[in-house]
Amino acid sequence: MQVRSALESLTLPPAKFLTSSWPWRSLLYLGSGAVLGIGTGAALVGLMLFGVVFALAVVGIAALLAFALSGIAVARIERWRLRLVDTVALPDQHRPVPVPGLRAWVRTRLREQATWRELGYTIVLTSILAWLDLMVVAVTVWAVTALLCGPLYIQDESLSLTLTGSAAGAILGVVALYPVTAWAAARAAMTRSILAPRADDDPQLVELTRSRARLVDAFEVERRRIERDLHDGAQQRLVALSMQLGLARLELPDGSPAADPVRRAHELAKEALAELRELIRGVHPKILTDRGLAAAVREVSDRAPLAVDVDIALPARLPPAVEVTAYFVVVEALANVAKHSGAGRARVVASVAFDRLTVQVRDDGQGGADPARGTGLAGLVDRVAAVGGTVALASPRGGPTVVHVELPCGS
């Protein structure tokens, strides 16, 4: 599995994690964050004091503007630093300036919500996050160094005791790489959540989001129409054909030359009817429309070729697009489990909290799932993204594999 972030590196086997560059990149990320935050904080305090003292002068106004726009520079540095612990680039959320010139640039940036979010992040960075980064790095480095170098400065203790402390320092240095990397991953997630572009930052993105929602709704309407036409049209005709062939078989005497062809035609008609029913269920299962997501998932689990535990707690029916997406997520995930994981048991858990549906499919298989290998996970990600959801995959070698999906389901 290709590791793209410090968070994913934590799922690696210990030997691979400790010999990878991710712990050291995480340490560098936190150390540079502490330097950036503390240095920026000192600069912001200086700008604010200078602007207050010379509030009525041009230099004072310039200092206050620099304070307000400082988040832009900090955010640009943060997007660059983020690549240390997350290889997925974070795009710039600012719109192009319509006309050249410093005045137009300042006017445009001051009117953008992104500018004020970046300023807010800068204030949080300088007042809280940088000091937490400094504490994590300082405590880790100090504790490990103090134990490792004990024999150099502790003279009144026995050599065996100081060597034991050095061994403990080496062990602590290895163990500490995990919490350091975990905190770096959490910091990166916070940074990305604040600095990532929002739909309301770009009118074109707003229209694109609305257009995507309309396409999803139109696709769902068309899917239901196809399902209804197949169910009420082709399926009913096949049922009638199967019944007529069955009656014809009853009318034919044993040994008749037509008996065997009619029998074969009857069996083919029943096979075609079974395949059509499976196709209808794949287009849009009727149980999902009639009884909701929980019943549909339980039916899929009952038909799975392995044991599946289902734990679904939903307060009410969800929007149709969300139910359909969640249903096919479970279908695709269980199909991948059956085909590729070698698992003997799986578990499906779904719940709603804070207007978000969370669906998790877990198996006890061999792990190693990779969307790049064409196991259907890439299509699952695209389906979830179409309704504004997110997918997280954890599948270390040796298992288990966990597919975690979140879908917005609020009004």
Summary of the structure (lengths in Angstrom):
residues: 411
radius of gyration: 30.4
end to end distance: 37.3
largest distance: 111.0
contacts: 1235
relative contact order: 0.08
helix: 69%
strand: 9%
